[in-house]
């Protein structure tokens, strides 16, 4: 048995008598990644309550979304600006509609509704 391979992991590839989760058997795959990349990915995936295998399966099936940090930061900045705009309006006893906040951020309702 290769180093780092647990007997139960290999047993999970054989589904005698057990129903398959996705109606097809799993196959062993290999990938190349740096040690720090692997360790960080495993830690992140573990914090999501998943195994690497489960994560990749769900990612491939569109059940998990991955976003680059820069994209997430841009979304956070937009949300922060919108919240600040509403807080300023409230402090000045003004009413600002959600649609107006979106316009201030350069986003339309149609874009959000997709």
Phi and psi in degrees as a GROMACS rama.xvg file:
@    title "Ramachandran Plot"
@    xaxis  label "Phi"
@    yaxis  label "Psi"
@TYPE xy
-61.639  150.593  UNK-2
-59.5365  136.573  UNK-3
83.3342  5.20984  UNK-4
-107.487  120.332  UNK-5
-87.831  141.059  UNK-6
-53.8542  -40.374  UNK-7
-64.2958  -33.5321  UNK-8
-62.442  -42.6121  UNK-9
-67.6263  -38.6802  UNK-10
-62.7399  -32.6255  UNK-11
-67.2533  -17.714  UNK-12
-79.0876  -17.0734  UNK-13
-105.936  120.211  UNK-14
-113.629  51.4085  UNK-15
-72.0875  112.746  UNK-16
83.6953  -9.88537  UNK-17
-104.469  137.362  UNK-18
-69.0821  145.798  UNK-19
-79.6388  138.851  UNK-20
-66.0207  -37.2328  UNK-21
-119.421  23.8837  UNK-22
60.418  21.9286  UNK-23
-153.626  146.278  UNK-24
-73.3105  153.243  UNK-25
-81.4597  154.942  UNK-26
-124.329  146.49  UNK-27
-70.5606  134.408  UNK-28
-125.682  160.743  UNK-29
-125.544  148.212  UNK-30
-144.876  157.678  UNK-31
-114.131  129.623  UNK-32
-154.834  152.767  UNK-33
-67.6355  161.292  UNK-34
-61.8254  -44.8314  UNK-35
-68.6386  -37.273  UNK-36
-61.8438  -44.3007  UNK-37
-63.3023  -49.2219  UNK-38
-61.0944  -44.3387  UNK-39
-66.7959  -40.4736  UNK-40
-64.1107  -45.9094  UNK-41
-61.0213  -41.3779  UNK-42
-64.0513  -44.7966  UNK-43
-63.0418  -47.3643  UNK-44
-64.1724  -40.2976  UNK-45
-61.9656  -37.8872  UNK-46
-65.9805  -19.3552  UNK-47
-87.1835  -1.50908  UNK-48
77.1574  28.5213  UNK-49
-128.221  162.488  UNK-50
-92.7497  164.116  UNK-51
-59.3212  -41.9741  UNK-52
-59.9292  -47.0077  UNK-53
-61.5599  -43.1739  UNK-54
-60.981  -48.5294  UNK-55
-64.1976  -40.0697  UNK-56
-60.012  -49.3544  UNK-57
-69.5373  -34.4685  UNK-58
-61.1888  -47.8074  UNK-59
-65.003  -24.4122  UNK-60
-96.1548  5.76934  UNK-61
75.9509  17.983  UNK-62
-95.3195  -7.46449  UNK-63
-130.583  137.589  UNK-64
-112.479  137.659  UNK-65
-115.589  137.58  UNK-66
-132.56  137.069  UNK-67
-64.9414  146.031  UNK-68
-55.2786  -40.7225  UNK-69
-62.3236  -39.3865  UNK-70
-66.347  -41.747  UNK-71
-64.1421  -41.7037  UNK-72
-62.6208  -38.4404  UNK-73
-64.1699  -40.661  UNK-74
-65.2889  -43.2595  UNK-75
-61.6774  -40.8206  UNK-76
-62.2316  -41.7155  UNK-77
-63.7199  -43.6702  UNK-78
-64.2075  -45.0401  UNK-79
-59.6453  -42.0856  UNK-80
-64.3124  -41.1924  UNK-81
-64.8885  -43.0281  UNK-82
-64.8101  -39.5739  UNK-83
-63.4494  -43.055  UNK-84
-59.4016  -43.4872  UNK-85
-68.8043  -38.8462  UNK-86
-64.1862  -41.3325  UNK-87
-64.0971  -43.3171  UNK-88
-61.6049  -44.5552  UNK-89
-63.2343  -40.2686  UNK-90
-63.5339  -28.6738  UNK-91
-97.1512  13.5772  UNK-92
54.2763  39.1528  UNK-93
-106.956  154.821  UNK-94
-105.658  130.105  UNK-95
-125.765  120.937  UNK-96
-71.6489  159.057  UNK-97
-60.2205  -38.2645  UNK-98
-63.4816  -37.9621  UNK-99
-66.7264  -38.6707  UNK-100
-61.9396  -41.2754  UNK-101
-61.936  -44.8987  UNK-102
-60.4224  -42.2953  UNK-103
-58.7696  -30.0759  UNK-104
-92.3763  0.194188  UNK-105
78.1495  25.9507  UNK-106
-121.904  140.549  UNK-107
-104.897  158.117  UNK-108
-60.2118  -37.7043  UNK-109
-62.3125  -37.8042  UNK-110
-65.3375  -38.2075  UNK-111
-69.8168  -38.1981  UNK-112
-74.5026  -15.0148  UNK-113
